[in-house]
Amino acid sequence: MSAEGNSAVGEHGVSKRSKGVNRKKSPQGESSTRAAGTPAKPSAKTVPGTAAKPSAAAASGTPVKPSAKAAPETAPEPPARTVKRTAPKSVKKTPEKKTPADTAKTAPAKKAPPEAGKTPARTVSAKAAAKTPGKVPAGTGSAKSVAGAARPESRLALVRRARRINRELAEVYPYAHPELDFRNPFELLVATVLSAQTTDLRVNQTTPALFARYPTPEDLAAAVPEEVEELIRPTGFFRAKTKSIMGLSAALRDDFGGEVPGRLEDLVKLPGVGRKTAFVVLGNVFGVPGITVDTHFMRLSRRFGWTVSDDPVKIEAEIAEIFPRSDWTMLSHRVIFHGRRICHARRPACGACPITHLCPAYGEGETDPEKARKLLKYEKGGFPGQRLNPPADYPGRPAPPAPGTAPGTAPGAAPGAE
Ligand code: SF4
């Protein structure tokens, strides 16, 4: 498994932790200096609690200070009375009312679990430092801005951090690419429509039979719907998807001469084609930059603090303001790669993540390095990719065909199918 990547990852994660620890030491230092420099003040502090000390001072024979200490001698009495009066009242009330409702209110307040995406960086770094002491990573200059930021991150700092994430992901995934198998724009368009609500792997295991039977828009537009439904059944929602891919095939045949158009405004008019699908096609076959806001991109954008929105269109617009247009397509691939391999939806492998020092959501997942490594789905760790026919520079293994299914035969039903 990604020995290289993981080791580098662990190192990054440690830096911010050590800084967190150093901060915690400072309060201790302050208290020690007070004790050494100002010996007289402690007596004033202990006055309200202890009435015995003033009498001891008087016994020592100091004549001047009694006036200052005389007040403290009388002071302890009122607090003692108030304690006696108030204590019984509160004691009487608590057993009557607190049992059912108050415990429910106070319990979560004490635990105070960190909100998603708002994991306090200080506590995170402190935890991390405790778990992996001694490792000092390189290049953690921005760790301060993320890990130690008490104030909201400035716009400039956010942009710098976001672009640095993109650069570091480019080093981790230099082979990032679209993970749908395709040989031409038509196949990519159809495969992208089929990828809704399922995995690219499932689509890649399904489309060989589909495209063997219907290789062109004209063929698919003239198909028998029930036959198409059977072929794409493993991708789920197969009836609606059949309507979409047959509808878009008819539109390509009738309106675009059987060719996939290279303009956003034309693509989004096709049945079943939204901005996400359009940008996948534009970015990967026409060279037009586009941001692909799929489920992985949405989740990671929020974890990175690039957006707080749930709306794909708003997210796309916000990300477009952060990155130059030329970065959009590859940024999308890298973020999606990272979401599939390390920053999973349910259990992100934070302890094996190479960008912990740039991520405000560090700690949302597993932080123990050993446990986190077991969560990775990383091609360099021997896992197969999503594509049956990956690019030549792909360092992992190709994905296998669907179990028990050879290309050209109708595969069985999949979970989540209609
Ligand atoms: S795994 Fe995800 S949430 Fe955890 S540090 Fe990495 S990018 Fe952030």
Residues whose N, C-alpha, C, O or C-beta is under 5 A from the ligand:
A	BS01	SF4	R303 I342 C343 P348 A349 C350 C353 I355 T356 C359 A361 Y362 G363 E364 G365
